[in-house]
Amino acid sequence: MVNRRDVGSWLEPRRPASGDPEAYPGARLGRPSDGPRSLAGFGPRVAALFVDWIGCLLIANGLLRGLHLGPLGPVLVLFVENVLLVGTLGSTIGHRLFGMRVETVPGSAPGVGRAAIRSLLLCLAIPPLLWDADQRGLHDRLAGTVIAHT
C-alpha cells in the first residue's frame, strides 16, 4: 500500500536527492536548517511574488495607464522593481513582508548585475517553476543567488 511518506507532498520540505535524513535544503550550500540565513521555502516565496505582482498590477494599470504599456506593463514594472529593489536593498516589498532577502550563495548582497539576470529570468516565468533540492529556482541558480530568511 502506498502511503503519504512514499509519495511526499508539496507541503513538506524537499529533501536533497541523497536521501540522507540528516540533509536539508541548503545543507550543501553551507546554510543553517532554520533561522536567519536558512533558505526560504516555496510557500513564502510564492506569497512574496504574489504581493509584488499585485503591486505591479496596481502601478501598471493605475499610475502608468497613460503610457499604454499593454499587457506587458505589469511584467515590465515587476522587472524594474526587482532590479532596483533587489539590486540595492536585497529584497522586494514582498520579500521584506515575509522576512526574506536575496543574497549570493556566500551571503553577500547580489548587486544590480545579478539582480538584472535574476529579474529577467523571473519574468520569463518558467525558471521560477523549476527548482532543485535546495529549493532554488532556476533563475536563482543561474544568477548565483538564494532567497534566505532574515
Backbone as numpy.savetxt, mean C-alpha at the origin, in Angstrom:
# Nx Ny Nz CAx CAy CAz Cx Cy Cz
-11.64 -34.89 5.05 -12.48 -33.71 5.05 -11.60 -32.46 5.05
-11.93 -31.50 4.24 -11.19 -30.25 4.15 -11.73 -29.28 5.19
-10.80 -28.71 5.94 -11.25 -27.72 6.93 -10.66 -26.35 6.60
-11.00 -25.38 7.39 -10.58 -24.01 7.15 -9.06 -23.86 7.17
-8.37 -24.60 8.00 -6.92 -24.51 8.08 -6.27 -24.95 6.77
-6.88 -25.94 6.10 -6.33 -26.40 4.83 -6.49 -25.36 3.73
-7.60 -24.68 3.73 -7.90 -23.73 2.68 -7.35 -22.35 3.00
-7.40 -21.97 4.25 -6.96 -20.64 4.64 -8.06 -19.63 4.40
-7.78 -18.39 4.68 -8.77 -17.35 4.52 -8.07 -16.04 4.23
-8.75 -15.18 3.51 -8.17 -13.85 3.24 -8.15 -13.02 4.50
-8.87 -13.44 5.55 -8.86 -12.73 6.81 -7.62 -13.06 7.65
-7.02 -14.19 7.38 -5.84 -14.61 8.13 -4.59 -14.04 7.49
-3.55 -13.74 8.28 -2.31 -13.25 7.68 -1.69 -14.33 6.81
-1.12 -13.89 5.70 -0.45 -14.85 4.81 0.89 -15.23 5.40
1.23 -16.46 5.29 2.51 -16.97 5.78 3.48 -17.12 4.62
4.76 -16.92 4.87 5.74 -17.13 3.81 5.66 -18.55 3.24
6.09 -18.71 2.01 5.99 -19.99 1.30 6.75 -21.11 1.99
7.69 -20.78 2.87 8.46 -21.81 3.55 7.58 -22.69 4.41
6.41 -22.17 4.82 5.52 -22.94 5.68 5.98 -22.98 7.12
7.08 -22.34 7.44 7.60 -22.32 8.80 6.61 -21.60 9.72
6.10 -22.28 10.75 5.11 -21.63 11.62 5.68 -20.43 12.38
6.99 -20.37 12.53 7.62 -19.24 13.21 7.77 -18.03 12.29
7.64 -18.28 10.97 7.80 -17.19 10.02 6.53 -16.34 10.00
6.67 -15.09 9.64 5.56 -14.16 9.55 5.87 -13.17 8.43
4.85 -12.49 7.92 5.11 -11.52 6.86 6.09 -10.45 7.32
7.16 -10.29 6.58 8.18 -9.30 6.92 9.40 -9.88 7.61
9.35 -11.15 7.99 10.49 -11.76 8.70 11.74 -11.74 7.83
11.59 -12.07 6.54 12.78 -12.09 5.69 13.28 -10.70 5.35
12.47 -9.68 5.65 12.89 -8.30 5.42 13.46 -7.67 6.69
13.52 -8.45 7.77 14.05 -7.94 9.02 13.07 -7.06 9.79
11.79 -7.25 9.54 10.76 -6.47 10.20 10.20 -7.23 11.40
9.74 -6.52 12.44 9.12 -7.21 13.57 7.77 -7.79 13.18
7.26 -8.73 13.96 5.98 -9.37 13.64 4.80 -8.45 13.93
4.93 -7.55 14.90 3.86 -6.59 15.18 4.44 -5.33 15.80
3.61 -4.31 15.90 4.07 -3.05 16.45 4.69 -2.14 15.40
5.36 -1.08 15.85 5.98 -0.15 14.91 6.98 -0.86 13.98
6.99 -0.45 12.73 7.85 -0.96 11.66 7.42 -2.32 11.13
6.39 -2.97 11.74 5.89 -4.22 11.18 5.09 -3.91 9.93
4.98 -4.89 9.05 4.27 -4.66 7.80 2.77 -4.59 8.02
2.14 -3.64 7.35 0.69 -3.48 7.44 0.01 -4.57 6.63
-1.12 -5.02 7.11 -1.88 -6.07 6.45 -2.71 -5.55 5.28
-3.33 -6.47 4.60 -4.11 -6.17 3.41 -5.32 -5.28 3.74
-6.04 -5.57 4.81 -7.24 -4.83 5.18 -6.99 -3.34 5.40
-6.06 -2.97 6.28 -5.80 -1.54 6.49 -5.28 -0.83 5.24
-4.52 -1.54 4.41 -4.03 -0.92 3.19 -5.16 -0.62 2.22
-6.11 -1.55 2.10 -7.27 -1.33 1.22 -8.14 -0.20 1.78
-8.32 -0.17 3.09 -9.12 0.89 3.71 -8.48 2.26 3.47
-7.16 2.33 3.59 -6.45 3.59 3.35 -6.60 4.02 1.89
-6.49 3.06 0.96 -6.66 3.38 -0.46 -8.09 3.85 -0.72
-9.07 3.26 -0.06 -10.46 3.68 -0.21 -10.64 5.13 0.24
-10.06 5.48 1.38 -10.13 6.87 1.88 -9.48 7.82 0.87
-8.31 7.45 0.38 -7.62 8.30 -0.60 -8.44 8.43 -1.88
-9.05 7.33 -2.33 -9.83 7.35 -3.56 -11.05 8.26 -3.42
-11.75 8.19 -2.28 -12.91 9.05 -2.06 -12.47 10.52 -2.09
-11.35 10.83 -1.46 -10.83 12.20 -1.50 -10.51 12.65 -2.90
-9.91 11.76 -3.69 -9.56 12.09 -5.07 -10.80 12.29 -5.93
-11.84 11.49 -5.69 -13.10 11.68 -6.41 -13.70 13.05 -6.09
-13.69 13.40 -4.82 -14.25 14.69 -4.41 -13.47 15.86 -5.03
-12.15 15.75 -5.03 -11.33 16.82 -5.60 -11.52 16.91 -7.11
-11.46 15.78 -7.79 -11.57 15.78 -9.25 -12.94 16.23 -9.73
-13.99 15.77 -9.05 -15.34 16.09 -9.50 -15.88 17.38 -8.90
-15.21 17.90 -7.89 -15.66 19.13 -7.27 -14.78 20.30 -7.62
-13.58 20.29 -7.08 -12.67 21.42 -7.26 -12.11 21.55 -8.67
-11.90 20.43 -9.34 -11.27 20.46 -10.67 -12.26 20.24 -11.81
-13.53 20.37 -11.54 -14.55 20.11 -12.55 -14.35 20.97 -13.80
-13.93 22.20 -13.64 -13.75 23.11 -14.77 -12.62 22.72 -15.71
-11.72 21.83 -15.28 -10.60 21.42 -16.13 -11.00 20.33 -17.13
-12.18 19.76 -16.97 -12.70 18.73 -17.88 -11.70 17.58 -18.03
-11.31 16.99 -16.91 -10.34 15.89 -16.93 -10.96 14.57 -17.35
-12.26 14.49 -17.32 -12.95 13.27 -17.73 -12.80 12.16 -16.69
-12.95 10.92 -17.14 -12.91 9.80 -16.19 -11.52 9.55 -15.60
-10.48 10.09 -16.21 -9.13 9.91 -15.66 -8.79 10.93 -14.58
-9.67 11.89 -14.35 -9.42 12.93 -13.36 -9.07 12.38 -11.97
-9.90 11.50 -11.40 -9.58 10.97 -10.08 -8.26 10.19 -10.05
-7.95 9.49 -11.14 -6.69 8.73 -11.20 -5.50 9.69 -11.22
-5.62 10.78 -11.97 -4.55 11.78 -12.00 -4.36 12.43 -10.63
-5.47 12.72 -9.96 -5.39 13.30 -8.62 -4.75 12.30 -7.66
-5.12 11.01 -7.78 -4.52 9.98 -6.92 -3.01 9.90 -7.16
-2.60 9.97 -8.42 -1.17 9.93 -8.74 -0.44 11.11 -8.11
-0.97 12.31 -8.31 -0.33 13.51 -7.76 -0.30 13.46 -6.24
-1.42 13.06 -5.63 -1.48 12.96 -4.17 -0.40 12.00 -3.65
-0.30 10.84 -4.26 0.67 9.85 -3.80 2.10 10.32 -3.99
2.41 10.91 -5.14 3.78 11.37 -5.37 4.14 12.46 -4.36
3.27 13.44 -4.20 3.58 14.55 -3.30 3.62 14.13 -1.83
2.59 13.42 -1.38 2.52 13.10 0.05 3.48 11.97 0.45
3.53 10.90 -0.34 4.45 9.81 -0.01 5.89 10.26 -0.21
6.14 11.04 -1.26 7.49 11.51 -1.53 8.03 12.48 -0.49
7.16 13.25 0.14 7.62 14.24 1.12 7.35 13.84 2.56
6.14 13.35 2.84 5.76 13.01 4.22 5.86 11.52 4.53
5.89 10.68 3.49 5.97 9.24 3.71 4.62 8.56 3.84
3.53 9.31 3.75 2.21 8.69 3.85 1.15 9.57 3.21
0.11 8.93 2.70 -1.04 9.66 2.20 -1.98 9.94 3.37
-3.07 10.61 3.10 -4.05 10.88 4.15 -4.62 9.57 4.69
-4.93 8.64 3.79 -5.46 7.34 4.22 -4.45 6.56 5.05
-3.20 6.56 4.64 -2.16 5.87 5.41 -2.08 6.44 6.82
-2.09 7.76 6.90 -1.96 8.43 8.20 -3.15 8.10 9.10
-4.37 8.09 8.53 -5.56 7.76 9.32 -5.49 6.36 9.91
-4.87 5.44 9.20 -4.79 4.05 9.65 -3.44 3.70 10.28
-2.63 4.71 10.59 -1.38 4.48 11.30 -0.32 3.75 10.50
-0.17 4.12 9.24 0.82 3.47 8.38 1.69 4.51 7.69
2.81 4.05 7.16 3.65 4.92 6.35 4.38 4.06 5.32
4.78 4.71 4.24 5.54 4.04 3.19 7.01 4.33 3.45
7.83 3.30 3.41 9.27 3.47 3.58 10.01 2.44 2.75
11.29 2.65 2.59 12.10 1.67 1.86 12.26 0.44 2.74
12.72 -0.64 2.16 12.89 -1.88 2.93 13.81 -1.66 4.13
14.93 -0.94 4.00 15.77 -0.70 5.19 15.13 0.24 6.22
14.11 0.99 5.83 13.41 1.83 6.79 13.52 3.32 6.60
14.11 3.77 5.49 14.24 5.22 5.27 13.04 5.75 4.47
12.98 7.05 4.34 11.91 7.69 3.57 12.07 7.32 2.09
10.96 7.13 1.38 11.05 6.69 -0.02 11.57 7.74 -0.99
11.32 9.01 -0.73 11.73 10.06 -1.66 10.78 10.15 -2.83
10.90 11.21 -3.59 9.98 11.50 -4.68 10.13 10.49 -5.83
11.35 10.05 -6.12 11.56 9.10 -7.22 10.86 7.78 -6.99
11.07 7.18 -5.84 10.39 5.92 -5.52 8.89 6.12 -5.42
8.48 7.26 -4.87 7.05 7.55 -4.76 6.41 7.66 -6.13
7.11 8.23 -7.10 6.58 8.35 -8.46 6.42 6.98 -9.11
7.43 6.12 -8.96 7.35 4.76 -9.52 6.19 4.01 -8.87
6.13 4.06 -7.55 5.09 3.37 -6.80 3.71 3.89 -7.19
3.58 5.19 -7.33 2.28 5.80 -7.65 1.83 5.45 -9.06
2.75 5.46 -10.00 2.41 5.10 -11.38 1.89 3.66 -11.43
2.60 2.77 -10.77 2.18 1.37 -10.76 0.87 1.18 -9.99
0.68 1.94 -8.92 -0.57 1.88 -8.16 -1.75 2.29 -9.03
-1.56 3.31 -9.85 -2.64 3.79 -10.72 -2.98 2.80 -11.83
-2.10 1.88 -12.13 -2.39 0.84 -13.13 -3.34 -0.22 -12.57
-3.50 -0.28 -11.24 -4.44 -1.14 -10.52 -4.06 -2.62 -10.48
-3.35 -3.13 -11.44 -3.01 -4.55 -11.39 -1.90 -4.83 -10.37
-0.81 -4.08 -10.34 0.25 -4.39 -9.37 -0.19 -4.44 -7.91
-1.08 -3.57 -7.43 -1.48 -3.68 -6.02 -2.27 -4.96 -5.73
-2.87 -5.55 -6.75 -3.65 -6.76 -6.54 -2.77 -8.01 -6.51
-1.54 -7.90 -6.97 -0.60 -9.02 -6.95 0.36 -8.80 -5.79
0.32 -9.68 -4.79 1.18 -9.48 -3.64 1.80 -10.78 -3.21
2.88 -10.68 -2.46 3.67 -11.84 -2.07 3.42 -12.23 -0.61
4.19 -13.18 -0.12 4.03 -13.68 1.24 4.36 -12.63 2.29
5.11 -11.60 1.91 5.42 -10.52 2.85 4.37 -9.42 2.79
3.27 -9.67 2.10 2.17 -8.73 1.94 2.60 -7.44 1.24
3.52 -7.57 0.33 3.95 -6.42 -0.48 3.34 -6.56 -1.86
2.68 -5.50 -2.31 2.14 -5.50 -3.65 3.28 -5.39 -4.66
2.98 -5.75 -5.89 4.00 -5.67 -6.94 4.51 -4.24 -7.09
3.64 -3.27 -6.89 4.07 -1.87 -6.99 5.08 -1.53 -5.89
4.91 -2.09 -4.69 5.88 -1.87 -3.62 7.20 -2.61 -3.89
7.10 -3.82 -4.40 8.32 -4.59 -4.70 9.17 -3.89 -5.74
8.53 -3.41 -6.82 9.28 -2.77 -7.90 9.84 -1.42 -7.47
9.17 -0.74 -6.54 9.67 0.55 -6.05 10.63 0.38 -4.88
10.75 -0.85 -4.35 11.64 -1.09 -3.21 11.10 -0.52 -1.90
9.77 -0.52 -1.77 9.13 0.05 -0.57 8.28 -0.99 0.16
7.88 -0.64 1.36 6.95 -1.41 2.16 5.97 -0.43 2.82
4.83 -0.95 3.24 3.91 -0.14 4.05 3.98 -0.71 5.45
4.46 0.12 6.36 4.68 -0.31 7.74 3.79 0.46 8.71
3.56 -0.16 9.85 2.84 0.53 10.93 3.74 1.60 11.54
3.12 2.70 11.97 3.90 3.76 12.61 4.03 3.49 14.09
